[in-house]
Each structure stands twice: as C-alpha cells, then as structure tokens.
Amino acid sequence: MVDPAIPPHSLEAERAVLGAMLLDGDAIDVALEVLVAEDFYREAHRLIFAAISGLYAKPGSKVDELLLCDHLAAQGKLDDIGGPETLRELSYDVTSSALIESHARIVREKGALRGLIRVAREALREAMHPAADSETVIETLERKLVEIRRPGMNRTVSIGEASDLLLEDLRNGEDRRAVASTGFEDIDRTLWGFGPGQFVILAGRPSMGKSTLAVNFALNIAAAGTPVLFYSLEMEILELAANAVRKQAQMAFRDGMDINGDAAWDSVESAVEWLRDLPIYIEAPPSLTPSTLRSHARRMARQGKAGFIIVDYAQLVESPVEKGKRGGGRVEELERVSRELKRLAKELQVPVLAVAQLNREAVKDDNTEPMLYHLKGSGAFEQDSDKVIFIYRPKGQTYNLGFGEQGYQEIAIKIAKHRNGPVADRIPLKWFKSQFRFSDM
C-alpha cells in the first residue's frame, strides 16, 4: 500500500542514473538532457548529480569515482553524501549504462510528481490568504506548472532523414514550413507564408494601417482553417469586431444610424454570420506582460485555439527590468519582449506576428521608405525576427483614388527581412481605409 505521506520517488532509478554517469561519459550527456539536480529525491543524490555536472562542464575534464571524490572533498560536501563509500557503491551497483535514458525518465517523472504536489500546496496556501487575488494565484500556478513540465530536447534527426522528409514534401507539392498565408497573392509569393516557430514583425508609421492589415491577416488565416489568437492592446474587443464586420461587409459605418436600408443590414448580418464560426480568439487586456502572455498562450494552445498568434502591438507589452539590474531602461525592456515572443513561437511551434511602431526618424517624413534600423526601441526586433514586413505610402502617391466608400489609397508592402528567402521593396496593395480592408492591386 502506498503511503501518502511519502512523496513519489525511486531510489533505485536514482542510483542507476548516478552509477551510469560514473561509468560512461555518454551517459552524462543523456542525463543532463533530461534531469536537473532537483529531480532527485535524496539530498545526497542531488549533491552527487550537481557535482558530476559541475565537474563535467569544465573543458577537458573527465569524471570517475576518484576525481568526483576529490571534487566533493574540495567543496566540503564529501561527508554530506556519506563519504567515499557512497560513490564506491554507486560504481559497483551499475555494470552497464545502456538503460540510462529509461532510468533518467523515471527519476524525472517522480520529480515532476513531487513538483506538482509542492505547487498545489503553495497554490492552496496562497488562495487561503485573506488578501489573495485569484488572477495572481492562477498566473503564478500556471507559470510553476510550465516550469515543472520543462520540455527536453526535440528528437534528433540526421541530415539524411531531414532530406528524405523534404523530398517527400516536394514530390507531394507540400510545404511543411507553411502554417498559414496572408491571403494576399503578391505578398505570399515573396513571403512564402508563415512557418511554425517563426517570429514576424509587421511595422509602419502611425495611422498607416498596421492594425487593419493585422486584422486582415487574421481573418484570412482563420478562414483557411488555422485558429488565430489575437492580443489587442490598442483596440477594444467590440471595436475590433466592428472593424472585422466592416471589412467583410465592405461597408463604412460608425454605428447603427449609419446603416441605411434592408440591403445594408443584410450585408452586415451576413458578415456577422460569416464571422460567428471563424476560429479567432481575442484578448484585449488593459496591460500585458511577457509572462502573462506566455501563460495564456500556452493554455489557449492546449485548447487548440492558438495556431497563429498576433500581438498588437509589441511596444505596448510591459516588461519591467528585473530588480537589481542597472541601465538599459526601455530598450532593455523591449529586448526582453522581443526575446520572449521569439521563445514563445519556438516553444509552441506556431507563427507569432508582432505589430510594431517605427522610431521618430522614420515618422518625420511619410514618404521615407522604412528601413530595418527604423524599428522603434530596440535592434532586438530586427535580430530576433525571421521576417520583417513594412507597410508604407510610396513616395509621390496620392492619398485617395476612387470615390466615396470605394475610395482607396495605394499602400506599399516591403519585405525587409526574410530569413532564407527573397525580399521585396514594393508590393502594392489597395487600402480601403473606411472599410478596414486591403486587397491586391
């Protein structure tokens, strides 16, 4: 019968792992990919694992019973593990390292279960506090649960296996890299769509249609079947919904008073009907930090609601510099925002598109073609991104073409960065500003 007072553990698996690490350097590599010291239940085992890790990290160092004994003695921890006899027993108990990965997984699993118990107790204690705030408790709980999950390395494949997968895709006419396309033919021809794990920047000057284009991307991507998670830090939910209806109905209206006649109402209601089942999920918080965004996005991804993520816009994400650190200011905050968005894309293996502003130098002149160094606040956006899309008004372009609601502006799209792909200086689009929609020229 299991004693509920004793936390989950397997001393046998722990000894097998440590013994294998003393026997074989390759076993150390396997263990370090899976485990951290806290995964071990017995304190002596945690100390031994940490000592092996530290010794192995030194360039040119090898690990055996004698060297480890000297290392622990130098740290004053040899007696804490039970003396040299403990290391000798570990070495004698294991004759092969062949099962190191299986034993390491057992240790990891038991450590994760103990972590769940600890986190649950902490959450209970925090929730019982008289001044407890449910959102804070939930956010803390989600963050700690993700830390417990701690993903390991992806499956390692040879270049031959990867090439075979590529050849199969080429023969089948498939693109394993593409998760979604923008829905604009000329842009997609250069951009090659959005791939899993890609971090994309969509930037432009104020009032140039950045958010409108992001909404258009979201509608096109969702209509093709990919669920979109949209973080709106500029527009409220109803405002964003109204813009989506305007785009789909191809109508300009402020409120119900502007919708005249049965035909107009039919267009609006048809647009709402089309939007009703579209897999777009909107979050419009008053403020957003990288940790909150990450926790929420992970939860939505587990529910199948985050195949593509849009953040509008990046400079409104708040990321205070950690206490105790000096200098950097807003630039350092934005570097962290950029780094966390890139990390989120890679972790969830979905495209993350961040709308961004340009700096003051680019804003001075509407006709200045935007460059990568115009990205506002930090060079990290340029460095971390896989693709950078600029939206701007071409020099000498008149503001309005056509009449009334059918009037449009010619807007140019510039693909300024495309990792491993082509770039383009000017891809023209029609911008029907009052209808919140873009179309190919």
C-alpha positions in Angstrom: 0.0 0.0 0.0 1.3 3.5 -1.0 2.0 5.7 2.0 0.5 9.2 1.0 2.9 10.8 3.5 6.0 9.7 1.4 6.4 11.8 -1.8 6.9 9.8 -5.1 10.4 8.7 -5.7 12.6 5.8 -6.9 15.9 5.5 -5.1 16.8 2.5 -7.4 16.4 4.6 -10.5 18.4 7.4 -8.9 21.3 5.1 -8.1 21.2 3.6 -11.5 21.5 7.0 -13.2 24.3 8.2 -11.0 26.2 4.9 -11.3 25.9 5.0 -15.1 27.2 8.6 -15.1 30.3 7.5 -13.2 30.7 4.6 -15.7 30.2 6.4 -19.1 30.7 9.9 -20.3 27.9 9.5 -22.9 25.5 8.6 -20.1 26.3 12.0 -18.5 25.2 13.7 -21.7 21.9 11.8 -21.7 21.2 12.5 -18.1 21.9 16.2 -18.4 19.4 16.5 -21.3 16.7 15.1 -19.1 17.4 15.9 -15.5 18.3 18.7 -13.1 19.5 18.2 -9.5 16.1 18.9 -8.0 14.6 15.8 -9.8 16.4 13.6 -7.3 14.6 12.8 -4.0 17.6 12.0 -1.8 19.7 15.0 -0.8 22.9 13.0 -1.2 21.9 12.1 -4.8 21.2 15.8 -5.6 24.7 16.7 -4.4 26.3 14.0 -6.4 24.5 14.9 -9.6 25.3 18.6 -9.2 29.0 17.7 -8.6 29.1 15.5 -11.7 27.5 18.3 -13.7 30.0 20.9 -12.4 33.0 18.7 -13.0 31.8 17.6 -16.5 31.3 21.2 -17.5 35.0 22.1 -17.2 36.8 21.9 -20.5 38.7 18.7 -20.9 37.5 17.3 -17.6 36.6 13.6 -17.2 34.5 12.1 -14.4 35.2 9.0 -12.4 34.9 7.9 -8.8 38.3 9.2 -7.7 38.0 12.6 -9.4 34.5 13.1 -8.1 35.6 12.2 -4.6 38.3 14.9 -4.7 35.9 17.4 -6.2 33.3 16.9 -3.4 36.0 16.9 -0.7 37.3 20.3 -2.1 33.8 21.6 -1.8 33.4 20.3 1.7 30.5 18.1 0.7 32.0 14.6 0.8 30.7 13.8 4.2 27.3 15.1 3.3 26.9 12.4 0.7 28.0 9.6 3.1 31.7 9.6 2.2 33.7 7.8 -0.4 31.8 4.6 0.3 28.7 6.0 -1.3 30.5 6.7 -4.6 32.1 3.2 -4.5 28.7 1.6 -4.0 27.2 3.5 -6.9 30.1 2.4 -9.2 29.8 -1.2 -8.2 26.0 -1.4 -8.5 25.9 -0.5 -12.2 27.7 -2.6 -14.8 26.1 -1.0 -17.9 24.8 2.4 -19.0 22.5 1.0 -21.7 19.3 1.9 -19.8 20.4 5.3 -18.7 17.7 7.2 -20.6 14.9 4.9 -19.3 16.1 5.3 -15.7 16.5 9.1 -16.1 12.9 9.3 -17.3 11.7 7.5 -14.2 13.7 10.0 -12.0 12.3 12.9 -14.0 8.7 11.6 -13.7 8.9 11.2 -9.9 10.5 14.6 -9.6 7.6 16.1 -11.7 5.0 14.5 -9.4 6.7 15.9 -6.3 6.8 19.3 -8.0 3.0 19.0 -8.7 2.4 18.3 -5.0 4.6 21.2 -3.9 2.9 23.6 -6.3 -0.6 22.5 -5.4 0.2 23.1 -1.7 1.7 26.5 -2.4 -1.4 27.5 -4.5 -3.7 26.3 -1.7 -1.7 28.4 0.8 -1.8 31.5 -1.4 -5.5 31.1 -2.2 -6.3 30.8 1.5 -4.6 34.2 2.2 -7.1 36.9 3.2 -5.6 39.3 0.6 -5.4 36.7 -2.2 -6.2 37.7 -5.8 -7.4 34.9 -8.0 -5.8 36.1 -11.2 -2.4 36.4 -9.4 -2.7 33.0 -7.9 -3.8 31.4 -11.3 -0.9 33.2 -13.1 1.6 32.0 -10.6 0.2 28.5 -10.7 0.3 28.3 -14.5 3.9 29.6 -14.5 5.1 27.0 -12.0 3.2 24.2 -13.8 5.0 25.1 -17.0 8.3 25.1 -15.2 7.6 21.6 -14.0 6.8 20.4 -17.5 10.2 21.6 -18.6 10.5 20.3 -22.2 13.6 18.4 -23.2 15.4 18.3 -26.5 13.5 17.6 -29.7 14.1 14.3 -31.5 17.5 14.5 -33.1 17.4 13.5 -36.8 20.2 13.1 -39.3 20.6 15.4 -42.3 19.6 12.3 -44.4 16.3 11.9 -42.6 15.5 15.6 -42.9 16.4 15.5 -46.6 14.1 12.5 -47.1 11.2 14.4 -45.5 11.9 17.4 -47.7 12.0 15.2 -50.8 8.6 13.6 -49.9 7.1 17.1 -49.4 8.5 18.3 -52.8 7.0 15.3 -54.5 3.7 15.8 -52.9 3.7 19.5 -53.5 3.5 20.2 -49.8 5.4 22.8 -47.7 6.0 21.6 -44.2 7.2 25.0 -43.3 4.0 26.9 -44.1 1.3 27.1 -41.3 -0.7 30.0 -42.8 -0.6 32.5 -45.6 -1.6 36.2 -45.6 -4.3 35.7 -48.1 -2.7 38.3 -50.4 -1.3 36.7 -53.5 1.6 39.0 -54.2 2.8 39.1 -50.6 2.6 35.3 -50.3 4.6 34.9 -53.4 7.5 36.6 -51.8 6.9 35.8 -48.1 6.2 32.0 -48.6 3.5 32.2 -45.9 4.2 31.9 -42.1 6.0 28.8 -40.8 6.0 27.1 -37.4 8.1 28.8 -34.8 8.6 31.9 -36.9 8.7 35.4 -35.3 7.4 38.0 -37.7 7.4 41.8 -37.3 4.7 44.0 -39.1 5.8 47.6 -38.7 4.8 51.0 -40.0 4.3 54.6 -39.1 1.2 55.7 -37.1 -2.1 55.7 -39.0 -0.6 53.7 -41.8 -2.9 50.7 -41.4 -0.8 48.3 -39.4 -3.6 47.1 -37.2 -6.0 46.9 -40.1 -3.6 44.8 -42.0 -3.0 42.5 -39.0 -6.8 42.1 -38.7 -7.0 41.3 -42.4 -4.2 38.7 -42.0 -6.1 37.2 -39.0 -9.4 36.9 -41.0 -7.8 35.3 -44.0 -5.7 32.9 -41.9 -8.8 31.9 -39.8 -10.9 31.5 -42.9 -8.4 29.0 -44.2 -8.8 26.9 -41.0 -6.0 28.0 -38.7 -7.1 29.2 -35.3 -5.8 32.7 -34.5 -5.2 34.2 -31.1 -5.2 38.0 -31.2 -3.9 40.1 -28.4 -5.2 43.6 -28.9 -3.6 46.3 -26.8 -4.9 49.2 -28.9 -8.5 48.3 -29.8 -11.2 47.1 -27.6 -12.9 43.8 -28.4 -16.1 45.4 -29.9 -14.0 47.9 -31.9 -12.0 45.1 -33.4 -15.2 43.1 -34.1 -16.7 46.2 -35.8 -13.7 46.5 -38.0 -13.9 42.9 -39.0 -17.6 43.3 -39.9 -16.8 46.5 -41.9 -14.1 44.5 -43.8 -16.3 41.5 -44.5 -19.4 43.6 -45.4 -17.2 46.1 -47.4 -19.1 49.0 -45.7 -18.2 52.1 -43.8 -20.3 52.8 -40.7 -19.8 54.2 -37.2 -23.0 52.8 -35.6 -26.4 51.6 -36.4 -27.5 55.0 -37.6 -25.1 54.8 -40.5 -26.6 51.5 -41.7 -29.5 52.5 -44.0 -31.8 50.2 -45.8 -32.5 46.5 -45.8 -29.7 45.7 -48.2 -27.1 47.3 -45.9 -28.4 45.5 -42.9 -28.4 42.2 -44.9 -24.7 42.8 -45.7 -23.9 43.5 -42.0 -25.8 40.4 -40.8 -24.2 38.2 -43.4 -20.8 39.4 -42.3 -21.7 38.7 -38.7 -22.9 35.2 -39.7 -19.6 34.5 -41.5 -17.6 35.7 -38.5 -19.6 33.7 -36.0 -17.9 30.4 -36.6 -14.5 31.8 -37.5 -11.7 30.5 -35.2 -10.4 33.9 -34.0 -10.0 34.4 -30.2 -9.5 38.0 -29.0 -7.9 39.0 -25.7 -7.9 42.8 -25.1 -6.3 43.3 -21.6 -5.6 46.7 -20.2 -1.9 45.7 -19.8 0.1 42.7 -20.8 3.5 41.3 -19.6 5.5 38.6 -21.4 4.9 36.1 -18.6 1.1 36.7 -18.6 1.1 36.4 -22.4 3.1 33.2 -22.4 0.9 31.5 -19.7 -2.3 32.5 -21.5 -1.0 31.5 -25.0 0.2 28.1 -23.7 -3.3 27.5 -22.2 -5.0 28.5 -25.4 -2.6 26.4 -27.5 -3.6 23.3 -25.3 -7.2 24.1 -26.2 -6.4 24.2 -29.9 -7.0 28.0 -30.1 -3.6 29.3 -31.0 -2.4 28.1 -34.3 -1.3 31.6 -35.1 -0.6 34.4 -32.6 -0.8 38.2 -33.2 0.3 40.8 -30.7 -0.9 44.4 -31.5 1.4 45.9 -30.7 4.8 44.9 -29.3 5.8 48.3 -27.8 2.7 48.2 -25.5 3.8 44.9 -23.9 5.1 45.8 -20.5 8.4 44.2 -19.3 10.0 45.9 -16.3 13.7 45.3 -16.0 14.5 42.8 -13.3 15.2 44.2 -9.8 18.9 44.7 -9.1 19.8 45.3 -12.8 21.0 48.7 -13.9 20.8 50.6 -17.1 19.1 49.8 -20.3 15.7 51.3 -19.5 13.0 50.9 -22.1 15.5 49.5 -24.7 16.2 46.6 -22.3 12.5 46.1 -21.7 11.9 45.8 -25.4 14.8 43.4 -25.9 13.1 41.1 -23.3 9.8 41.5 -25.1 11.3 40.5 -28.4 13.2 37.6 -26.9 10.1 36.3 -25.1 8.0 36.5 -28.3 10.6 34.6 -30.2 10.8 32.0 -27.5 7.0 31.6 -27.5 7.0 31.0 -31.2 9.6 28.3 -30.9 8.1 26.7 -27.9 4.6 26.4 -29.3 5.8 25.9 -32.9 3.3 28.5 -34.2 4.0 31.7 -36.0 3.9 34.8 -33.8 3.3 38.1 -35.5 4.0 41.3 -33.6 2.8 44.7 -34.8 5.4 47.4 -34.1 6.0 51.1 -34.5 8.8 52.8 -36.2 11.1 55.3 -34.5 10.9 59.1 -34.7 13.4 59.4 -37.6 11.1 57.3 -39.8 8.0 59.2 -38.7 9.4 62.6 -39.7 8.6 62.0 -43.3 5.6 59.9 -44.6 7.4 59.3 -47.8 10.6 57.9 -46.3 11.0 54.3 -47.2 11.3 52.4 -43.9 14.5 50.5 -43.1 15.3 47.9 -40.5 17.1 50.4 -38.3 13.8 52.4 -38.1 12.2 49.7 -35.8 11.4 51.6 -32.6 13.1 51.0 -29.3 15.4 48.1 -29.9 17.6 46.4 -32.5 16.4 43.1 -30.9 13.3 43.1 -33.1 15.5 43.1 -36.2 17.8 40.5 -34.8 15.3 38.1 -33.4 12.7 38.2 -36.2 12.6 35.7 -39.0 10.6 38.1 -41.2 10.0 41.8 -41.2 7.1 43.4 -43.1 6.9 47.2 -43.5 3.8 49.0 -44.6 4.3 52.5 -46.1 2.9 55.0 -48.5 5.0 55.1 -51.7 6.7 58.5 -52.5 4.5 60.7 -54.6 1.4 58.6 -54.2 -1.9 60.5 -53.9 -3.9 59.8 -50.8 -7.2 58.8 -52.4 -8.2 57.1 -55.6 -11.8 56.4 -56.5 -14.9 57.9 -54.8 -16.9 57.5 -51.6 -16.8 54.2 -49.8 -14.9 52.7 -52.8 -12.1 55.3 -52.5 -8.8 53.7 -51.7 -5.2 54.5 -51.1 -2.2 52.7 -52.7 -0.1 51.3 -49.9 3.2 49.5 -50.4 4.4 46.4 -48.6 8.1 45.9 -48.1 9.6 42.6 -47.1 12.7 43.9 -45.5 13.9 40.7 -43.9 13.2 37.1 -44.9 15.5 34.5 -43.3 16.5 32.1 -46.1 14.1 33.7 -48.6 13.6 36.6 -51.0 12.9 40.2 -50.0 10.9 42.9 -51.9 10.9 46.7 -51.8 7.4 47.4 -53.1 4.4 45.1 -53.2 1.3 47.4 -53.9 -2.0 46.9 -52.1 -5.3 48.8 -52.2 -6.3 50.2 -48.8 -10.0 50.9 -48.4 -9.5 52.8 -45.2 -13.1 53.4 -44.3 -13.9 49.7 -44.8 -10.9 48.5 -42.8 -9.8 46.2 -45.6 -6.9 45.7 -48.0 -7.0 44.0 -51.4 -4.4 43.0 -54.1 -3.9 45.6 -56.8 
